[in-house]
């Protein structure tokens, strides 16, 4: 299980790095918009991402 967790973490880092590498201006603009959001909006986005990730894990596992 430890190996799978490390592979998942490595894949996450690769995917997180794609947008700043390919479109740094769009990445910067996204962070400008995030700064303007309230804490509740950011928490909702985080919760939605976690739920989507859990659903995908259940589907593909």
C-alpha positions as CSV (number, residue, x, y, z in Angstrom):
1,X,0.0,0.0,0.0
2,X,2.9,2.4,0.8
3,X,4.2,2.0,-2.8
4,X,0.7,2.8,-4.2
5,X,0.4,5.9,-2.0
6,X,3.8,7.2,-3.2
7,X,2.9,6.5,-6.8
8,X,-0.4,8.4,-6.3
9,X,1.5,11.3,-4.7
10,X,4.0,11.4,-7.6
11,X,1.2,11.4,-10.1
12,X,-0.5,14.2,-8.3
13,X,2.7,16.3,-8.4
14,X,3.0,15.7,-12.1
15,X,-0.6,16.7,-12.8
16,X,-0.3,19.8,-10.6
17,X,2.8,20.9,-12.5
18,X,1.2,20.6,-16.0
19,X,-0.8,23.9,-15.9
20,X,2.0,26.1,-14.5
21,X,4.3,24.6,-17.1
22,X,2.1,24.9,-20.1
23,X,0.1,28.1,-19.2
24,X,1.8,30.1,-16.5
25,X,-0.4,33.2,-17.2
26,X,-3.6,31.3,-16.8
27,X,-2.2,29.7,-13.6
28,X,-1.4,33.1,-12.2
29,X,-4.8,34.5,-13.1
30,X,-6.5,31.5,-11.3
31,X,-4.6,32.3,-8.1
32,X,-5.6,36.0,-8.4
33,X,-9.2,34.9,-8.5
34,X,-8.7,32.5,-5.6
35,X,-7.4,35.4,-3.5
36,X,-10.6,37.3,-4.1
37,X,-12.8,34.4,-2.9
38,X,-14.1,34.1,0.6
39,X,-13.0,31.3,2.9
40,X,-16.4,29.6,2.5
41,X,-16.1,29.5,-1.3
42,X,-12.6,28.1,-1.1
43,X,-13.7,25.4,1.4
44,X,-16.6,24.5,-0.9
45,X,-14.2,24.0,-3.8
46,X,-12.0,21.9,-1.6
47,X,-14.9,19.8,-0.4
48,X,-16.2,19.3,-3.9
49,X,-12.7,18.2,-5.1
50,X,-12.4,15.7,-2.2
51,X,-15.9,14.2,-2.9
52,X,-15.1,14.0,-6.6
53,X,-11.9,12.2,-5.8
54,X,-13.5,9.8,-3.4
55,X,-16.2,9.0,-6.0
56,X,-13.5,8.4,-8.7
57,X,-11.6,6.1,-6.3
58,X,-14.7,4.1,-5.6
59,X,-15.5,3.8,-9.3
60,X,-12.1,2.8,-10.5
61,X,-11.1,0.6,-7.5
